[in-house]
């Protein structure tokens, strides 16, 4: 395996340029899908390599439950600095498992609590809560595939056209399953901290994606911009940060400014001779190398362990 086993741990650095450039130059739908895919694959590859390193480190510990052959010199020689890297991988992989498990648990708890809060309300697409705190969010799941939750306080501060923009924005979150993209990048950022810029970028691009869909439905980009601005002024986002909402925390002025410009062009393959194109292809190459390195390391380790295991 050599140093290739370490590459997936640091290759997420190649995706940093595209994280910011995608926000500015790609259509938000394209940016969300690109960044989520890159983050998911790179996180999986780095976790696989941590697992391979952990096998080497665990096999060196006295009293380990692994076959004795797995601690043979030929196994350890497959990993550079095997004694340090192998033992360091054990707490690192345990930490990844704990933080990712907590993220999944919190995600499930938030959704269940939000659904329980709607018990007793009419089973319509839009659930209006008599709450003095102004907020709105898209709640996925349920028999209807999701519901829009909004409070009377927020509706009171919006004009009819702005309310239509609000509902169109939240419907876009539900229709495109933005919660899945957000969960993928959140897990990826916890599996590999180098992927945090992509998590922040996707949190922004999903909102921009919903903004553009709302502008298309309403037919007036300025109306959507006013709705976002008003909601941001009177609220502090959603009461549960894992749910997408019109006034989600983030660069609201950038979203408003983007809506005051013409609609972005959806380019599936940006030119290599532009900054965003070069960054996108660099991130794609880093992802491909990460996948190949982890696959090569996994196959090599399996063959070595199989040869070292006594029949």
Buried (B, 14 or more C-beta within 10 A) or exposed (E): BBEBBBBBBEBBEBBBBBBBBBBEBBBBBBBBBBBBBBBBBBBBBBBBBBBBBBBBBBBBEEEEEBEEBBBBEEBBEBBEEBEEBBBBBBEBBEEBBEBBEEBBEBBEEBBEEBBEBBEEBEEEBBBBBEBEEBBBBBBBBEEEEBBBBBBEBBBEBBEEBBBBBBBBBBBBBBEBBBBEBBBBBBBBBBBBEBBBBBBBBBBBBBBBBBBBBBBEBBEBBBBBBBBBBBBBEBBEBBBBBBBBBBBBEBBBEBBBEBBEEEEBEEBEEBEEEEEBBBBBBBBBEBBEBBBBBBEBBBEBBEEBBEEBBEE
